[in-house]
Amino acid sequence: MAHPRCIVEKLPAVGDIAWLSKDEAKHAMGSRRLEAGDTLELVDGRGGVALSNILPTRNAAGETGAKVSASHIHPRLTPDIHVAAAIPKGDRLATMLDMLGQLSVASFTPLDCERSVIPADRFDGARAHRIFVEALKQSRGAWTTQVASAHTPTSCVEMCHAKNIAAYIAHPDGQPIAKIKMHQPSYMMLIGPEGGFTDAEIAATEAAHAIRISLGATTLRIETAAAMTAGFVRLYAQNQVG
């Protein structure tokens, strides 16, 4: 049976005490109705996972203690999947980030595109981090999706080329994504705004070594396209191992 989970900034050594923030303790003791002595799984978002038992004591800051009984490092899923996308409107942004977090995407980059409806400088990185943390807890992953700084499509692909990350840009005239052979350790999937990337953006990103991919015959919303591409790469890698 899976134990309830809480996020901690740093996992202590076995036998030491981890201190749960007030919010995490409220979730554990309130929503999950745990009590002193109950088993709790702790995760630091950087691969560290530990089993612990809740203590009846609190520290001077009012944080609840949990004594670690065992711990290990969970390796990151391979390959590394990075997603760069234009920002969708309203609650759709939270939906997109939650889905990407569940898929254990390594990082998310907000894109400033020529046809963007929401400027990338309005992207709330702190809120995005909170959504990724909740997605990590729900999906029982071990690595939190990192929030990257904003880029234009071209600067994003140039950064990928410098770091040896294969870059793919969604476009109706691209190769079908199902026909792409993926054997690299890291991928960046670029998703444009509802109006799509401009011809100039496509030309510039291809000049910087991006590859066009098609996501099918229908026009997808940003959050659907982002989750689809990340999910495809994750499934492709799983099938290759199998």
C-alpha positions as CSV (number, residue, x, y, z in Angstrom):
1,M,0.0,0.0,0.0
2,A,1.3,3.4,-1.0
3,H,2.0,5.7,1.9
4,P,0.9,9.4,1.9
5,R,3.6,11.8,0.6
6,C,5.0,15.1,1.8
7,I,7.6,17.4,0.2
8,V,10.6,18.5,2.2
9,E,13.4,20.8,1.3
10,K,16.1,18.4,2.3
11,L,16.1,14.8,3.3
12,P,18.1,14.1,6.5
13,A,20.1,10.9,7.1
14,V,18.4,7.8,8.3
15,G,17.7,8.1,12.0
16,D,17.5,11.9,11.9
17,I,14.4,14.1,11.9
18,A,12.8,15.9,8.9
19,W,10.7,18.9,9.6
20,L,7.5,19.3,7.7
21,S,6.3,22.8,6.8
22,K,3.0,23.9,8.3
23,D,1.3,23.5,5.0
24,E,2.6,20.0,4.5
25,A,1.8,19.0,8.1
26,K,-1.7,20.4,7.7
27,H,-2.2,18.2,4.6
28,A,-0.8,15.1,6.3
29,M,-2.5,15.5,9.6
30,G,-5.7,17.2,8.3
31,S,-6.6,16.0,4.8
32,R,-4.9,12.6,5.2
33,R,-5.9,12.2,8.9
34,L,-2.5,10.9,9.9
35,E,-1.4,10.8,13.5
36,A,1.9,10.5,15.4
37,G,3.5,7.1,14.7
38,D,2.0,6.8,11.2
39,T,4.2,6.2,8.3
40,L,4.9,9.0,5.8
41,E,6.9,9.1,2.6
42,L,9.1,12.1,2.1
43,V,10.4,13.4,-1.2
44,D,12.7,16.3,-1.9
45,G,12.0,16.7,-5.6
46,R,15.6,15.9,-6.6
47,G,15.3,12.1,-6.6
48,G,15.5,11.6,-2.8
49,V,12.7,9.5,-1.3
50,A,12.5,8.4,2.3
51,L,10.2,6.5,4.7
52,S,9.5,8.2,8.0
53,N,7.3,8.1,11.1
54,I,5.4,11.1,12.3
55,L,6.6,12.3,15.7
56,P,4.3,13.9,18.4
57,T,6.7,16.9,18.7
58,R,7.1,20.2,16.9
59,N,10.0,22.6,16.7
60,A,10.2,26.2,17.7
61,A,8.8,27.2,14.2
62,G,5.8,25.0,14.7
63,E,6.9,22.4,12.2
64,T,6.0,18.8,12.6
65,G,8.8,16.2,12.9
66,A,9.1,12.9,11.1
67,K,11.9,10.5,11.9
68,V,13.5,8.9,8.8
69,S,13.8,5.1,8.8
70,A,15.0,4.4,5.3
71,S,15.9,6.4,2.2
72,H,17.1,6.0,-1.4
73,I,17.8,8.1,-4.5
74,H,15.3,7.4,-7.3
75,P,17.0,7.9,-10.8
76,R,15.4,10.4,-13.1
77,L,13.3,8.9,-15.9
78,T,15.1,8.8,-19.3
79,P,15.2,10.5,-21.6
80,D,15.1,14.0,-20.3
81,I,12.0,15.7,-21.8
82,H,11.9,19.5,-21.9
83,V,8.8,21.4,-23.1
84,A,8.8,25.0,-24.3
85,A,5.4,26.4,-25.0
86,A,3.4,29.6,-25.5
87,I,1.2,30.5,-22.5
88,P,-2.5,29.5,-22.8
89,K,-5.2,31.6,-21.4
90,G,-6.9,31.2,-18.0
91,D,-7.1,27.9,-16.2
92,R,-5.7,26.1,-19.2
93,L,-2.2,27.0,-18.1
94,A,-2.6,25.2,-14.8
95,T,-4.0,22.2,-16.6
96,M,-1.0,22.1,-18.9
97,L,1.5,22.5,-16.1
98,D,-0.2,19.8,-14.0
99,M,-0.1,17.3,-16.9
100,L,3.5,18.0,-17.7
101,G,4.4,17.5,-14.1
102,Q,2.6,14.2,-14.0
103,L,4.7,13.1,-17.0
104,S,7.9,14.0,-15.1
105,V,9.0,16.6,-17.7
106,A,12.5,17.8,-16.7
107,S,11.8,21.5,-17.4
108,F,9.2,23.9,-18.7
109,T,10.2,27.1,-20.7
110,P,7.6,29.8,-21.4
111,L,7.9,30.9,-25.0
112,D,7.5,34.5,-26.3
113,C,6.2,34.0,-29.8
114,E,5.2,36.6,-32.4
115,R,1.6,35.4,-32.2
116,S,1.5,34.9,-28.4
117,V,-1.7,36.1,-26.7
118,I,-0.1,36.1,-23.2
119,P,3.4,37.6,-23.0
120,A,6.0,35.4,-21.3
121,D,6.8,38.1,-18.8
122,R,3.3,37.5,-17.3
123,F,4.2,33.9,-16.5
124,D,4.1,33.3,-12.7
125,G,7.1,31.0,-12.1
126,A,6.3,30.6,-8.3
127,R,2.8,29.5,-9.1
128,A,4.1,27.1,-11.7
129,H,6.5,25.6,-9.2
130,R,3.7,25.0,-6.7
131,I,1.6,23.2,-9.5
132,F,4.6,21.1,-10.4
133,V,5.1,20.1,-6.7
134,E,1.5,19.0,-6.4
135,A,1.8,17.1,-9.6
136,L,4.9,15.3,-8.3
137,K,3.0,14.3,-5.1
138,Q,0.0,13.1,-7.1
139,S,1.9,11.1,-9.6
140,R,4.4,9.7,-7.0
141,G,7.4,10.9,-9.0
142,A,10.7,11.8,-7.5
143,W,11.8,14.8,-9.6
144,T,10.1,18.1,-9.7
145,T,9.8,19.8,-13.1
146,Q,12.0,22.9,-13.1
147,V,10.8,26.3,-14.3
148,A,13.2,27.8,-16.9
149,S,13.5,31.5,-17.9
150,A,11.5,32.7,-20.9
151,H,12.9,32.4,-24.4
152,T,11.9,33.1,-28.0
153,P,11.6,30.0,-30.2
154,T,14.9,30.8,-31.8
155,S,16.9,31.5,-28.6
156,C,15.4,28.3,-27.1
157,V,16.6,26.2,-30.0
158,E,20.0,27.8,-30.0
159,M,20.3,27.0,-26.3
160,C,19.4,23.4,-27.0
161,H,22.0,23.1,-29.8
162,A,24.6,24.4,-27.4
163,K,23.6,21.8,-24.8
164,N,23.2,18.9,-27.2
165,I,19.5,18.7,-26.7
166,A,17.5,17.6,-29.7
167,A,14.9,20.2,-30.5
168,Y,11.5,19.5,-32.2
169,I,9.0,22.2,-33.2
170,A,5.3,21.5,-33.7
171,H,4.1,22.4,-37.2
172,P,1.4,21.0,-39.5
173,D,3.9,20.5,-42.3
174,G,6.4,18.5,-40.2
175,Q,7.1,14.8,-40.2
176,P,4.5,12.8,-38.2
177,I,5.7,12.5,-34.7
178,A,5.1,8.8,-34.7
179,K,7.7,8.4,-37.4
180,I,10.5,10.2,-35.6
181,K,13.3,8.0,-34.4
182,M,14.3,9.2,-31.0
183,H,17.6,7.9,-29.6
184,Q,18.9,11.0,-27.9
185,P,19.3,11.5,-24.1
186,S,17.4,14.8,-24.0
187,Y,14.6,16.4,-26.1
188,M,13.0,19.8,-26.3
189,M,9.5,20.0,-27.7
190,L,8.4,23.5,-28.8
191,I,4.7,24.3,-28.9
192,G,3.4,27.5,-30.4
193,P,0.4,29.7,-29.6
194,E,-3.1,29.1,-31.0
195,G,-2.2,30.9,-34.2
196,G,0.9,28.8,-34.6
197,F,4.5,29.7,-35.2
198,T,5.1,32.3,-38.0
199,D,7.0,31.3,-41.1
200,A,9.9,33.5,-39.9
201,E,10.0,31.6,-36.5
202,I,10.0,28.3,-38.3
203,A,12.8,29.3,-40.6
204,A,14.9,30.7,-37.8
205,T,14.5,27.6,-35.6
206,E,15.2,25.2,-38.4
207,A,18.4,27.2,-39.2
208,A,19.3,26.6,-35.5
209,H,18.8,22.8,-36.1
210,A,15.2,22.3,-34.9
211,I,13.2,19.6,-36.7
212,R,9.5,20.1,-37.6
213,I,7.0,17.6,-36.4
214,S,3.3,17.2,-37.1
215,L,0.9,16.3,-34.3
216,G,-1.8,15.1,-36.6
217,A,-4.6,16.4,-38.8
218,T,-6.5,18.4,-36.2
219,T,-5.6,21.7,-34.6
220,L,-4.8,21.1,-30.9
221,R,-5.0,23.5,-28.0
222,I,-1.6,24.4,-26.5
223,E,-2.0,22.3,-23.4
224,T,-3.2,19.3,-25.4
225,A,-0.2,19.6,-27.8
226,A,2.2,20.0,-24.9
227,A,1.0,16.9,-23.0
228,M,0.7,14.9,-26.2
229,T,4.3,15.5,-27.3
230,A,5.7,14.8,-23.8
231,G,3.6,11.7,-23.5
232,F,4.7,10.4,-26.8
233,V,8.4,10.7,-26.0
234,R,7.8,9.0,-22.6
235,L,5.8,6.2,-24.2
236,Y,8.3,5.8,-27.0
237,A,11.2,5.5,-24.6
238,Q,9.2,2.9,-22.5
239,N,8.6,0.8,-25.6
240,Q,12.2,0.9,-26.5
241,V,13.2,-0.5,-23.1
242,G,10.5,-3.1,-23.3
